[in-house]
Amino acid sequence: MTRQFALPFAAAGPDGDSEFLVTAANRAAIDRLFDWTRLPFGAAVLIGPTGSGKTVIGRAFAAGSGGDFIDNADGESDEALFHAWNRAQTQGLPVLFAASTPPGEWGIKLPDLLSRLGASLLIEIPPPDEEMTQLLLQKLLARAGLALPDGLAHYAALRTERSYPAIRDLARTIDEMALAMQRPIGQRLVREALVKLAGTDGSPTD
């Protein structure tokens, strides 16, 4: 069953107004992270691709726990990361670090910091499943004032790449084509958008 957080949707950016979707694709990760009282050393590292909702999740984590959220942690200095870690230990409040890759790929120079981050709970947002793909397409297009019927959303979800960037690209392409052609979204338009993005004939993949 789909759940929703009353938070800005992950792909919407600061002006988003919808809700953050939770499906079978990311439910386990969300449930583990938001049980912050059981985090080892009161710290967690959240990794996932662009558009997967790390920033929205992190802000909700900080608001709910009273702890810190360090977004784009892979771009922070070793000193800033160490300070955030130590603050979590001294204040007894959790800290969440978010990045696209695990700490071992951040270029950390301080062995003690790398060891501490390595001892933190690592949570990875998995690729979107079929349900997430369908719902995300519908939400992105709804923000553009376009309705994508369930049948067409399902059709597209079966045929597009299962990644957050690919879903956003497909929604953007459908929006642009609908505007340029001045016609409602139908199966032909969706198929043409899939062809334009992936060079396929729009047929289902195995």
Secondary structure by P-SEA (a helix, b strand, c coil): cccccccccccccccccbbbbbccccaaaaaaaaccccccccbbbbbbcccccaaaaaaaaaaaccbbbbcccccccaaaaaaaaaaaaaacbbbbbbccccccccccccaaaaaaaaacbbbbbccccaaaaaaaaaaaaaaacccccaaaaaaaaacccccaaaaaaaaaaaaaaaaaacccccaaaaaaaaaacccccccccc
